[in-house]
């Protein structure tokens, strides 16, 4: 009976260790993805500023073309490319926000599992 009790205690300790490792891993993943999300949000701000500048340049070119009867230039192409960069950056921010939410749920579940294993 003593051997059975020791085996049971060892199994419980292994469960607690595994739950602790899962919680630690979930926390590390959450921190990494959160940092990536913050970097991507900063990148999004930058490309949005680039887009605003490209639109201003296009407006200036359009005004100049209206004055001198010019055929236009590359400003509209620059705006289209900037709009695409903004779209891609926004999609990545949304994806990372969803990933952070998922990892937060996983971390919560891992911590709950750890608490249950410790009881």
C-alpha positions in Angstrom: 0.0 0.0 0.0 2.9 2.4 0.7 4.3 1.8 -2.8 0.8 2.5 -4.3 0.6 5.8 -2.3 4.1 6.8 -3.5 3.2 6.0 -7.1 0.0 8.1 -6.8 2.0 11.0 -5.3 4.6 10.7 -8.1 1.8 10.8 -10.7 0.2 13.8 -9.1 3.6 15.6 -9.0 4.2 14.8 -12.7 0.8 16.1 -13.5 1.5 19.3 -11.7 4.9 19.7 -13.4 3.4 19.1 -16.8 0.6 21.7 -16.0 3.3 24.2 -14.9 5.3 23.7 -18.0 2.2 24.2 -20.2 1.4 27.4 -18.3 5.0 28.7 -18.7 5.0 27.8 -22.4 1.7 29.5 -23.0 2.9 32.6 -21.2 6.1 32.8 -23.3 4.1 32.4 -26.5 1.7 35.1 -25.4 4.5 37.5 -24.7 6.2 36.8 -28.0 3.0 37.2 -30.1 2.1 40.3 -28.1 5.4 41.9 -28.9 5.0 41.0 -32.6 1.5 42.5 -32.5 2.9 45.8 -31.1 5.6 45.9 -33.7 3.0 45.3 -36.5 0.7 48.0 -35.0 3.7 50.4 -35.2 4.4 49.3 -38.8 0.7 50.0 -39.6 1.0 53.5 -38.3 4.0 54.1 -40.5 2.4 52.8 -43.7 -0.7 54.9 -42.9 1.5 57.9 -42.7 3.2 57.0 -46.0 -0.3 56.7 -47.6 -1.3 60.1 -46.3 1.9 61.6 -47.8 1.3 59.8 -51.1 -2.2 61.2 -51.3 -1.0 64.7 -50.6 1.6 64.3 -53.4 -1.2 63.0 -55.7 -3.4 66.0 -54.9 -0.5 68.4 -55.6 0.2 66.6 -58.9 -3.5 66.7 -59.8 -3.5 70.5 -59.1 -0.4 71.0 -61.2 -1.9 69.0 -64.0 -5.1 71.0 -63.9 -3.0 74.2 -64.2 -0.7 73.1 -67.0 -2.9 70.6 -68.8 -0.5 67.8 -67.9 -1.3 64.1 -68.3 -0.6 63.2 -64.8 2.2 61.1 -63.4 3.1 58.3 -61.1 1.5 59.7 -58.0 -1.7 57.5 -58.4 0.5 54.4 -58.7 2.3 55.3 -55.5 -1.0 55.8 -53.8 -2.3 52.4 -54.9 0.9 50.7 -53.7 0.6 52.6 -50.3 -3.0 51.5 -50.0 -2.0 47.9 -50.6 0.7 48.1 -47.9 -1.9 49.5 -45.5 -4.3 46.7 -46.3 -1.7 44.0 -45.7 -0.5 45.6 -42.5 -4.1 45.9 -41.2 -4.8 42.2 -42.0 -1.7 41.2 -40.1 -2.7 43.3 -37.1 -6.1 41.7 -37.0 -4.5 38.2 -37.3 -2.1 39.0 -34.5 -4.9 40.4 -32.3 -6.9 37.2 -32.8 -3.8 35.1 -32.0 -3.2 37.1 -28.8 -6.8 36.5 -27.7 -6.4 32.8 -28.4 -3.2 32.6 -26.4 -4.8 34.5 -23.5 -7.5 31.8 -23.4 -4.9 29.1 -23.6 -2.9 30.6 -20.8 -6.0 31.0 -18.6 -6.9 27.3 -19.2 -3.3 26.3 -18.5 -3.3 28.2 -15.2 -6.6 26.7 -14.2 -5.2 23.3 -15.0 -2.2 24.1 -12.8 -4.4 25.2 -9.9 -6.4 22.0 -10.2 -3.3 19.9 -10.3 -1.9 21.6 -7.2 -5.0 20.9 -5.2 
